[in-house]
Amino acid sequence: MSGPEVSRAEPSRTCRLSTWPAPLAWLSLLVLSALISAGWGALGLPAALLLGPMIGGIVFGVNGAKLNISTVPNLGAQAVIGAMVSASITPSILVTFSHQYLLFCVVMFGTLLGAAGIGWLISRTGLIPGATAVYGTAPGAANAMVLLGEAEGADPRLVAIMQYARVLLVAVAAALMARFWAHVGGAHAPGGPWLSPIHWGNLALVLALALLGQQLGRLLHLQAWALLGPMLLLSALHAVGWLDIDLPRWVLAIAYALLGWRIGLGFTRDALIHAGRALPVVLAAALCLMGVCAALAWCLTRLAHIDPLTAYLATSPGGIDSIAIIAASTPQVDLAFVLTLQAVRLLFVILLAPLITRLVVRHSPHLQAARARDIISAEITEHASDRG
């Protein structure tokens, strides 16, 4: 998954968690996350090991905890998630795509155009100014959208909030749908038992290849390279039978926790205050895009006779890593179909979403006027600063 980076402003002085020593804050976050995960799992809901830390991270983030997942643990977590996904990739995925490529393309273009339309309508009403709404509703490639939006005069913090809010809503909604809509109970996390025997040599090889895949993805300038690099390399090796991927459950639990904390801690109080009155619109935009994707999922169930939960997970807008975890944690889901559509859509988003978004901004007079005003305002501020 790769999710956006929310600007981490200094927490408010009134936030009591900001004064806690880091060891105490991390220990408290760990305990809270474990309790939430245990409660979530007791209800029979999937992805408890992901959503528990995510919710715990939100609680600590908005209350000013000075915690952050650094680069190395974040990359390690994404490498493990990429390896987990790769264990389910087989040649059947290519067969699935080759047999239904037209259907996949329709779904992906429908998602892209729906997102662009929602963003344009919000920007037209002025509820979220300028190009911010258009870039904030792009379905995936969040880091690229933040950077492109900033270059086009959008508010990067609000774009990031819009992207992050959708990742959170998609993850929670997918887990709830898995439990209640499709009546799937007793969901289990992927991986063997907690205390199953560990083949250390094979585990070390898998993790080393996952890290190698990340570096190859980075050198190839892939978007979401930290996740896609390991997925592509390990999937190829696993599909041809050259690599056996067997990850212990405790390794997956650590990766889920790091991913959940990274997402949750991004919801700082200052970032939410900055969003201010736009927050209801941000949530409405995310829900509208989820609705568009749910409609596409319904079409899949009617036209291609795809299982409803599989179709919903496959079309969920963004958060491929969290969707992969939920799909792998939920019985009766066609994981190959979900991952095929999610991975190919991510590639479409990376290639086409920036182009579509730029076209929308370029051919919308109200967005061009807002951008011109922002440029003039920035120049005035810069000149005033130079004179000072």
C-alpha positions, -999 to +999 in steps of 0.1 A: +000+000+000+013+022-001-003+054+019+005+091+019+028+109+043+009+134+064+029+165+074+036+161+111+034+195+127+043+201+163+016+188+186-005+212+206+009+220+241-024+209+256-019+173+244-008+154+274+008+125+255+034+148+240+051+149+274+053+112+278+088+096+275+091+076+242+095+042+259+064+047+280+044+060+250+054+030+228+046+005+256+012+021+261+005+021+224+015-015+222-009-024+251-038-004+236-033-019+202-032-054+216-064-048+236-082-034+205-069-063+184-081-088+209-116-072+211-118-070+173-108-106+169-133-117+196-161-103+175-150-125+146-138-096+125-109-100+101-076-081+100-076-076+138-038-075+138-039-046+114-069-025+125-060-027+162-027-009+158-043+014+133-070+025+157-045+027+186-022+049+165-051+073+157-058+076+194-022+084+202-017+106+171-046+130+177-035+133+213-001+145+205+021+115+210+056+122+196+058+088+179+067+080+144+076+048+124+110+055+109+120+045+074+138+012+081+109-004+100+084+009+075+104-006+046+107-039+065+070-041+071+062-034+035+087-061+024+070-086+047+035-077+033+049-080-002+062-115+006+029-125+022+010-114-010+035-132-032+028-165-015-007-164-031+005-154-066+004-183-090+003-185-128-035-187-124-034-149-119-021-143-154-047-167-167-074-148-148-063-115-163-060-128-198-095-142-197-111-111-182-088-083-193-116-063-209-137-064-177-107-054-156-100-024-179-136-012-176-135-014-138-102+005-136-113+032-160-146+035-142-127+040-109-104+066-124-131+086-141-154+084-111-126+098-088-118+126-112-155+135-115-160+135-077-130+157-072-140+181-100-176+185-085-162+192-050-138+218-064-166+234-085-186+240-054-157+256-036-161+234-005-124+224-010-105+251-029-085+248-061-070+216-073-068+200-039-101+181-043-091+166-076-057+153-063-071+143-030-097+120-046-073+102-069-077+064-061-042+054-051-006+065-057-010+088-028+026+100-025+026+109-061-007+128-058+006+148-029+037+159-048+019+165-081-009+184-062+017+207-045+033+214-078-001+224-092-009+247-063-030+223-042-027+221-004-004+191+002-015+186+038-052+185+028-045+162-001-027+139+023-056+140+048-080+131+020-059+102+009-053+089+044-089+092+054-099+070+025-073+044+033-087+042+069-123+041+057-115+015+031-097-008+056-125-006+082-153-010+057-137-040+040-132-057+074-169-050+084-181-061+050-162-094+053-179-100+086-214-088+082-223-083+045-210-117+033-216-134+067-181-146+069-172-155+105-142-170+122-118-152+099-082-161+106-049-143+099-027-158+072+003-177+084+007-208+106+001-212+143+019-187+166+044-213+178+048-234+147+083-246+138+103-220+119+126-228+090+151-200+097+171-205+065+141-202+043+128-173+063+161-155+060+162-161+022+126-148+017+133-116+037+166-111+019+150-114-015+121-091-004+147-064+005+165-070-028+131-066-046+127-032-028+160-020-040+153-032-076+119-014-075+135+018-062+161+017-090+133+011-116+115+042-101+083+022-094+056+039-075+049+021-043+083+004-049+086-007-012+056-030-017+056-037-055+093-045-057+091-075-033+057-085-048+070-087-084+103-105-076+090-130-050+058-136-070+079-146-101+101-169-081+071-185-062+050-189-094+077-209-111+084-231-080+118-218-072+109-203-038+088-215-009+072-186+011+062-196+046+061-167+070+055-172+107+024-155+121+045-134+146+065-120+117+032-110+100+019-096+132+049-073+136+045-061+100+008-055+105+014-035+136+040-013+120+018-006+090-012+001+112+008+025+135+022+043+104-013+050+091-028+058+125-001+081+138-004+101+107-037+115+120-022+142+142-044+168+159-027+197+140-034+179+107-070+175+115-073+211+128-057+222+095-084+203+076-110+221+099-144+226+083-133+206+052-132+174+072-169+164+065-163+171+028-131+149+030-151+121+045-180+125+021-156+124-009-140+092+004-175+076+009-186+087-025-156+071-042-162+040-021-198+040-034-187+043-070-164+013-065-191-006-047-214+000-077-186-014-099-184-044-076-221-050-080-216-050-118-190-076-114-213-098-094-241-094-120-221-096-152-192-118-143-208-138-115-180-129-091-185-136-054-198-103-038-171-101-011-143-108-037-157-082-060-159-056-032-124-062-020-111-062-056-126-028-064-119-011-030-102+023-039-067+023-026-048+007+003-036-024-016-015-036+014-044-034+039-068-050+014-043-078+008-042-084+045-080-085+048-084-107+018-058-131+030-074-132+064-109-140+051-120-174+040-141-178+008-124-149-010-107-154-044-074-139-034-059-143-069-087-122-084-085-095-057-048-091-060-048-092-098-074-064-100-058-044-072-022-047-086-032-039-122-054-010-111-025+004-091-004+003-122-032+021-141-034+047-114+003+053-114+003+057-152-030+075-159-042+092-127-016+120-129-025+125-166-062+125-160-059+148-130-037+173-149-062+173-178-091+180-154-071+209-138-059+222-171-094+223-187-112+237-157-113+275-157-122+278-120-091+256-111-068+276-133-081+309-118-075+295-083-040+284-092-032+318-106-044+335-074-022+311-054+008+319-075+003+357-072-003+354-034+029+333-031+049+359-051+036+388-029+045+369+002+080+361-011+086+398-021+074+410+013+097+385+030+127+397+009+120+433+017+118+424+054 
